Amino acid sequence: MRSGDVFFTRLLRNETNETSNYLEARPAQLAFWLVDHWWRLRWEGLPALGADAAWRMAHDLSSLGGTAWPRLYMWGDGQRVGVSSFKDPVGVVGPVQFLEQRLQFFSASDWEGGTDAFLRDVADETRGFGSDRDALRKLLDELKVERDDADLSAWRRLEARLGYDVDNSPESVMDALFEIASRFDTEGVEEASQATQGSEAAVVLEREIEAARASRLQCDFRSAQKIAANTNRLADENIWTPAERAARAVRDAAGYPHGPLRNAALSDILGVSKSALQSTRAAPAEDLPYGLRLREANRHVVALRARRSPSRRFELARALGDVIWSNGSSLGPLTGTKTDRQRFQRNFAQSLLCPIGELQDFLGNGTIDEEAVEAAAQYYHVNNSLIVRTLQKKHIIPLDSFDHMVDAA
């Protein structure tokens, strides 16, 4: 399994002590797994709280069993698909030791094309790959019907975002979510569904909508959205690259190209009162799983989860980032998931509040320790974690987890 010159299946055969790029396994086993989980592989993203057993069954190649499959994750994210391979520890006991530690994103069309080509080869009766080709071709025909039917495809996509296998989602939940989508927009509902997978997704989303409308926190993003609309996103870019461009364009146009954005300046950019950026005793969505932005007429109402000023500033900057990403869509969840949309929000907010070039100048050549991070956070009026994530995505300090690798990709 490879992408260009990168072999995700690079391994050491322990018996012969030889390295190889090729895995010896039955193609049919992989083919049936790909078909069974195609919708979740294509559309369900990484879980916000880490991969559990149920998620791994649909996304981790090593869940197949029966042979020495590599630990390799595949997940969907809108127009891209992520693939991550994990190398085995040195001295692993087994016939092979997998050597490749890699994280890459592909265009969804490339992933679909490569997967389809493999499945056609395995199902081809002239190729000689196993004895279950009739059953595989039947499943492939069913999958093609689903992919070609717009309504059925939309159902399968939402089902996958909710974390369900095909035909396992409660019909009442699906109907409720499609009804909300008819009032707002499908992409926003799918994004929210990914944040609270399972049977409570529609109930939670309705509570989020109520919290946003009750918050009375209104923002006017029209000027900033118009400015950032000219910042194009290229398919092969890291998510933080267009996010940085958009943040720079907004800062420049607003007349704040340099330095920390104090509340007066940030309220000007966000089209919100300064009081909305200050610490408060309560927040509309603090007891809910995520924040939410709703577009109503020419303004956006936002339900924030944060009480403290640095976090409120970040959340509202994320809401502006979501408007830029979604071109002013009617419903914008602000969640903890790792989708491209959420990562764009977070990277935009980081870059708007604390541009990386200025942060490096502030830190200078000294040791980047807790004291330095705290000083930078106070200067830019952000949380310490924002400083750390900004430095990690530029590889100025080490990435210390898989989640941080994804955030920096």
C-alpha positions as CSV (number, residue, x, y, z in Angstrom):
1,M,0.0,0.0,0.0
2,R,1.6,3.2,-1.1
3,S,1.3,6.8,-2.1
4,G,3.9,7.9,-4.6
5,D,7.3,6.8,-3.1
6,V,5.8,6.3,0.4
7,F,5.1,2.7,1.2
8,F,2.8,2.4,4.2
9,T,3.5,-1.3,4.3
10,R,7.3,-1.1,4.5
11,L,8.3,-3.9,6.9
12,L,11.1,-6.1,8.2
13,R,10.6,-9.8,7.8
14,N,12.0,-11.1,11.1
15,E,12.8,-14.6,9.8
16,T,15.1,-13.4,7.1
17,N,16.0,-9.9,8.5
18,E,15.1,-8.4,5.1
19,T,13.1,-5.2,4.5
20,S,10.3,-5.1,2.0
21,N,7.6,-2.7,0.8
22,Y,5.1,-5.5,0.3
23,L,2.7,-7.3,2.6
24,E,1.8,-10.9,1.9
25,A,-2.0,-11.1,2.6
26,R,-5.2,-12.2,0.9
27,P,-6.5,-9.3,-1.2
28,A,-10.1,-10.4,-0.8
29,Q,-9.9,-9.9,3.0
30,L,-8.9,-6.3,2.5
31,A,-11.5,-5.8,-0.3
32,F,-14.4,-7.0,1.8
33,W,-13.3,-4.8,4.6
34,L,-13.1,-1.7,2.3
35,V,-16.5,-2.4,0.9
36,D,-18.1,-3.0,4.3
37,H,-16.8,0.2,5.7
38,W,-16.6,2.3,2.6
39,W,-19.0,5.1,3.8
40,R,-17.3,5.5,7.2
41,L,-13.8,5.4,5.7
42,R,-14.8,8.1,3.2
43,W,-16.8,10.4,5.5
44,E,-16.3,9.7,9.2
45,G,-13.4,11.7,10.6
46,L,-11.1,11.1,13.6
47,P,-12.9,11.0,16.9
48,A,-12.5,14.0,19.2
49,L,-11.6,11.9,22.2
50,G,-9.3,9.3,20.6
51,A,-10.0,6.1,18.8
52,D,-12.1,3.6,20.6
53,A,-12.7,-0.1,19.7
54,A,-15.8,0.7,17.6
55,W,-14.0,3.3,15.6
56,R,-11.0,1.1,15.0
57,M,-13.1,-1.7,13.6
58,A,-14.1,0.5,10.7
59,H,-10.9,2.5,10.3
60,D,-7.9,0.6,11.6
61,L,-6.5,-2.0,9.1
62,S,-5.0,-4.1,11.9
63,S,-8.6,-4.8,13.1
64,L,-8.9,-7.3,10.2
65,G,-6.9,-10.0,12.0
66,G,-6.0,-13.3,10.4
67,T,-2.6,-12.0,9.2
68,A,0.0,-9.4,10.2
69,W,-1.8,-6.3,9.0
70,P,-0.2,-2.9,9.8
71,R,-1.7,-0.5,12.3
72,L,-3.0,1.9,9.6
73,Y,-5.8,4.4,10.1
74,M,-8.0,5.7,7.2
75,W,-10.6,8.4,7.7
76,G,-12.7,10.8,5.6
77,D,-12.8,14.6,5.9
78,G,-14.9,16.2,3.3
79,Q,-12.7,16.7,0.2
80,R,-9.8,14.9,1.7
81,V,-9.0,11.5,3.2
82,G,-6.3,11.0,5.9
83,V,-4.1,8.0,6.1
84,S,-1.7,7.4,9.0
85,S,0.6,4.4,9.5
86,F,2.3,3.5,12.8
87,K,5.6,1.7,13.1
88,D,5.9,-1.3,15.5
89,P,8.2,-0.9,18.5
90,V,11.7,-2.3,18.2
91,G,11.9,-6.0,19.1
92,V,8.2,-6.7,18.3
93,V,7.5,-10.4,18.4
94,G,5.9,-11.6,15.2
95,P,6.6,-12.6,11.6
96,V,7.1,-9.0,10.5
97,Q,7.8,-5.6,12.0
98,F,6.2,-2.6,10.3
99,L,8.6,0.3,9.9
100,E,6.7,3.3,8.4
101,Q,5.4,6.1,10.7
102,R,3.6,8.5,8.4
103,L,0.6,10.8,8.2
104,Q,-0.7,12.0,4.8
105,F,-3.8,13.5,3.4
106,F,-5.1,12.9,-0.1
107,S,-7.8,14.3,-2.3
108,A,-11.0,12.3,-1.8
109,S,-11.1,11.7,-5.6
110,D,-7.7,10.1,-5.5
111,W,-8.6,7.9,-2.6
112,E,-11.8,6.8,-4.3
113,G,-10.0,6.2,-7.6
114,G,-7.3,4.1,-6.0
115,T,-9.8,2.1,-3.9
116,D,-12.1,1.5,-6.8
117,A,-9.2,0.2,-9.0
118,F,-8.1,-2.2,-6.3
119,L,-11.7,-3.5,-5.8
120,R,-12.2,-4.0,-9.5
121,D,-9.0,-6.0,-9.7
122,V,-9.9,-8.3,-6.8
123,A,-13.4,-8.8,-8.2
124,D,-12.1,-9.6,-11.7
125,E,-12.7,-13.3,-12.3
126,T,-9.7,-13.4,-14.6
127,R,-7.3,-12.2,-11.9
128,G,-7.4,-15.3,-9.6
129,F,-7.7,-13.5,-6.3
130,G,-9.7,-15.9,-4.1
131,S,-13.0,-17.7,-4.5
132,D,-15.5,-15.1,-3.3
133,R,-15.6,-12.9,-6.3
134,D,-19.3,-13.3,-7.0
135,A,-20.2,-12.1,-3.4
136,L,-17.7,-9.2,-3.8
137,R,-19.2,-8.1,-7.1
138,K,-22.7,-8.1,-5.6
139,L,-21.5,-5.9,-2.8
140,L,-19.7,-3.6,-5.2
141,D,-22.9,-3.3,-7.3
142,E,-24.9,-2.3,-4.2
143,L,-22.3,0.2,-3.3
144,K,-22.3,1.8,-6.7
145,V,-26.1,2.2,-6.5
146,E,-25.7,4.0,-3.2
147,R,-23.0,6.3,-4.5
148,D,-24.9,7.2,-7.6
149,D,-28.2,8.0,-5.9
150,A,-28.1,11.5,-4.5
151,D,-30.7,10.9,-1.7
152,L,-29.3,7.6,-0.7
153,S,-25.7,8.9,-0.7
154,A,-26.8,11.8,1.6
155,W,-28.3,9.3,4.0
156,R,-25.2,7.1,4.0
157,R,-22.9,10.1,4.4
158,L,-24.8,11.4,7.5
159,E,-25.0,7.9,8.9
160,A,-21.3,7.6,8.7
161,R,-20.7,11.0,10.3
162,L,-22.8,9.8,13.2
163,G,-20.5,6.8,13.6
164,Y,-23.0,4.1,12.4
165,D,-22.4,1.2,10.0
166,V,-24.7,0.9,7.0
167,D,-28.4,0.6,8.0
168,N,-27.6,0.7,11.8
169,S,-28.6,4.3,12.5
170,P,-31.9,5.0,14.2
171,E,-34.4,6.3,11.6
172,S,-35.9,8.8,14.0
173,V,-32.5,10.4,14.6
174,M,-31.7,10.6,10.9
175,D,-35.1,12.2,10.1
176,A,-34.7,14.7,12.9
177,L,-31.3,15.7,11.6
178,F,-32.5,16.0,8.0
179,E,-35.3,18.3,9.2
180,I,-32.8,20.6,10.9
181,A,-30.7,20.6,7.7
182,S,-33.8,21.7,5.8
183,R,-33.9,24.8,8.1
184,F,-30.2,25.5,7.9
185,D,-27.7,23.6,5.8
186,T,-26.6,20.0,5.4
187,E,-22.8,20.5,5.9
188,G,-23.3,22.3,9.2
189,V,-25.6,19.5,10.4
190,E,-23.1,16.8,9.4
191,E,-20.3,18.7,11.2
192,A,-22.4,18.9,14.4
193,S,-23.3,15.2,14.1
194,Q,-19.6,14.3,14.0
195,A,-19.1,16.1,17.3
196,T,-21.9,14.2,19.2
197,Q,-22.1,10.9,17.4
198,G,-25.0,8.5,18.3
199,S,-28.6,8.7,19.2
200,E,-28.5,12.1,20.9
201,A,-27.1,14.1,18.1
202,A,-30.3,15.7,17.0
203,V,-31.4,16.5,20.5
204,V,-28.1,18.1,21.3
205,L,-28.1,20.2,18.1
206,E,-31.6,21.6,18.9
207,R,-30.3,22.6,22.3
208,E,-27.3,24.3,20.7
209,I,-29.6,26.2,18.4
210,E,-31.7,27.3,21.3
211,A,-28.6,28.4,23.2
212,A,-27.4,30.5,20.3
213,R,-30.7,32.3,19.8
214,A,-31.0,32.9,23.5
215,S,-27.4,34.3,23.8
216,R,-28.1,37.6,22.1
217,L,-24.4,37.8,21.3
218,Q,-24.5,39.2,17.8
219,C,-21.5,39.6,15.4
220,D,-21.3,41.4,12.1
221,F,-18.7,39.4,10.1
222,R,-19.6,40.9,6.7
223,S,-16.5,43.1,6.2
224,A,-14.0,40.5,7.4
225,Q,-15.7,37.7,5.4
226,K,-15.6,39.8,2.2
227,I,-11.9,40.5,2.7
228,A,-11.0,36.9,3.4
229,A,-13.1,35.5,0.5
230,N,-10.2,36.2,-1.8
231,T,-7.9,33.8,0.0
232,N,-8.0,30.6,-2.0
233,R,-7.4,27.2,-0.5
234,L,-5.2,24.8,-2.6
235,A,-5.8,21.1,-2.4
236,D,-2.2,20.2,-1.4
237,E,-1.8,22.8,1.3
238,N,-1.7,22.3,5.0
239,I,-4.9,23.6,6.5
240,W,-3.0,26.2,8.5
241,T,-1.6,27.8,5.4
242,P,-4.8,29.3,4.0
243,A,-5.9,30.0,7.6
244,E,-2.8,32.2,8.1
245,R,-3.4,34.0,4.8
246,A,-7.0,34.7,5.7
247,A,-6.0,36.0,9.2
248,R,-3.3,38.2,7.7
249,A,-5.8,39.7,5.1
250,V,-8.3,40.5,7.9
251,R,-5.7,42.1,10.1
252,D,-4.2,44.2,7.3
253,A,-7.6,45.4,6.0
254,A,-8.8,46.3,9.6
255,G,-5.7,48.4,10.1
256,Y,-4.1,46.1,12.8
257,P,-1.2,44.5,10.9
258,H,1.1,44.1,13.9
259,G,1.0,43.5,17.6
260,P,-1.6,41.9,20.0
261,L,-5.2,42.6,19.3
262,R,-6.7,44.2,22.5
263,N,-10.4,43.9,23.0
264,A,-11.2,47.2,21.3
265,A,-9.4,46.2,18.1
266,L,-10.8,42.6,18.1
267,S,-14.3,43.8,18.7
268,D,-13.9,46.1,15.7
269,I,-12.8,43.2,13.5
270,L,-15.6,40.9,14.8
271,G,-18.4,43.4,14.7
272,V,-19.2,42.7,18.3
273,S,-19.4,44.7,21.6
274,K,-16.2,44.8,23.7
275,S,-18.3,43.4,26.6
276,A,-18.7,40.2,24.7
277,L,-14.9,39.6,24.9
278,Q,-14.7,40.1,28.6
279,S,-14.9,37.5,31.3
280,T,-18.3,36.6,32.5
281,R,-20.0,34.5,35.2
282,A,-21.8,32.3,32.7
283,A,-21.8,31.3,29.0
284,P,-24.8,30.2,27.0
285,A,-23.3,26.9,25.8
286,E,-21.0,26.1,28.8
287,D,-23.0,23.0,29.7
288,L,-23.2,21.8,26.0
289,P,-20.7,19.8,24.0
290,Y,-19.7,22.5,21.6
291,G,-20.3,26.2,20.7
292,L,-22.5,27.2,17.8
293,R,-22.8,30.1,15.3
294,L,-26.1,30.8,13.5
295,R,-26.7,33.3,10.7
296,E,-29.8,35.4,11.1
297,A,-30.3,38.0,8.5
298,N,-27.0,40.0,8.1
299,R,-25.7,39.1,11.6
300,H,-24.5,36.0,13.3
301,V,-25.6,34.9,16.8
302,V,-23.1,32.8,18.8
303,A,-23.4,30.5,21.7
304,L,-20.0,30.4,23.5
305,R,-18.9,27.8,25.9
306,A,-16.1,29.9,27.5
307,R,-16.3,32.2,30.5
308,R,-12.8,33.6,30.6
309,S,-11.8,36.4,28.3
310,P,-8.9,34.7,26.5
311,S,-11.1,31.7,25.6
312,R,-14.0,33.9,24.6
313,R,-11.8,35.9,22.2
314,F,-10.6,32.6,20.7
315,E,-14.1,31.2,20.3
316,L,-15.4,34.3,18.6
317,A,-12.3,34.4,16.3
318,R,-13.1,30.7,15.5
319,A,-16.7,31.7,14.6
320,L,-15.3,34.3,12.1
321,G,-13.0,31.6,10.7
322,D,-16.0,29.3,10.2
323,V,-17.8,32.0,8.3
324,I,-14.8,32.3,6.0
325,W,-14.4,28.6,5.5
326,S,-18.1,28.0,4.8
327,N,-18.8,31.2,2.9
328,G,-21.3,32.5,5.4
329,S,-23.3,29.3,5.9
330,S,-26.3,29.4,8.2
331,L,-25.0,27.0,10.8
332,G,-21.5,26.7,12.1
333,P,-20.6,24.3,14.9
334,L,-17.4,25.1,16.9
335,T,-16.4,21.7,18.1
336,G,-13.4,19.7,19.3
337,T,-13.3,17.4,16.3
338,K,-10.3,17.2,14.0
339,T,-12.1,17.8,10.7
340,D,-10.6,20.3,8.2
341,R,-13.3,22.8,8.9
342,Q,-12.6,22.8,12.7
343,R,-8.9,22.8,12.2
344,F,-9.3,25.8,9.8
345,Q,-11.3,27.6,12.5
346,R,-8.7,27.0,15.2
347,N,-5.7,27.9,12.9
348,F,-7.4,31.1,11.8
349,A,-8.1,32.1,15.3
350,Q,-4.5,31.3,16.4
351,S,-3.1,33.3,13.5
352,L,-5.4,36.2,14.0
353,L,-4.7,36.6,17.7
354,C,-1.0,35.6,17.7
355,P,0.8,35.6,14.3
356,I,3.6,33.1,14.2
357,G,6.2,35.5,13.0
358,E,5.6,38.0,15.7
359,L,5.4,35.2,18.3
360,Q,8.9,34.1,17.2
361,D,10.2,37.6,17.5
362,F,8.7,37.9,21.0
363,L,10.2,34.7,22.2
364,G,13.6,35.5,20.6
365,N,16.4,32.9,20.9
366,G,15.8,32.1,24.5
367,T,14.6,28.7,25.9
368,I,11.0,28.0,25.3
369,D,9.9,26.9,28.7
370,E,6.7,27.4,30.7
371,E,7.7,30.8,31.8
372,A,8.3,32.0,28.2
373,V,4.9,30.5,27.1
374,E,3.1,32.2,30.0
375,A,4.7,35.6,29.1
376,A,3.7,35.2,25.5
377,A,0.1,34.2,26.4
378,Q,-0.3,37.3,28.6
379,Y,1.1,39.6,26.0
380,Y,-1.3,38.3,23.3
381,H,-4.1,37.8,25.7
382,V,-4.6,34.1,24.8
383,N,-4.4,30.8,26.6
384,N,-1.0,29.1,27.1
385,S,-2.3,26.2,25.0
386,L,-2.7,28.4,22.0
387,I,1.0,29.4,22.2
388,V,2.1,25.8,22.5
389,R,-0.1,24.6,19.5
390,T,1.2,27.5,17.4
391,L,4.8,26.5,18.0
392,Q,4.0,22.8,17.4
393,K,2.4,23.3,14.1
394,K,5.6,25.1,12.9
395,H,7.7,22.3,14.5
396,I,9.5,24.9,16.7
397,I,8.8,22.6,19.6
398,P,8.2,18.8,19.3
399,L,4.8,17.2,18.5
400,D,4.1,15.0,21.5
401,S,1.0,13.0,20.3
402,F,-0.8,11.7,17.3
403,D,-3.5,14.4,17.8
404,H,-0.9,17.1,17.7
405,M,0.5,15.6,14.5
406,V,-2.9,15.8,12.9
407,D,-3.4,19.4,14.0
408,A,-0.1,20.4,12.5
409,A,-0.7,18.6,9.2
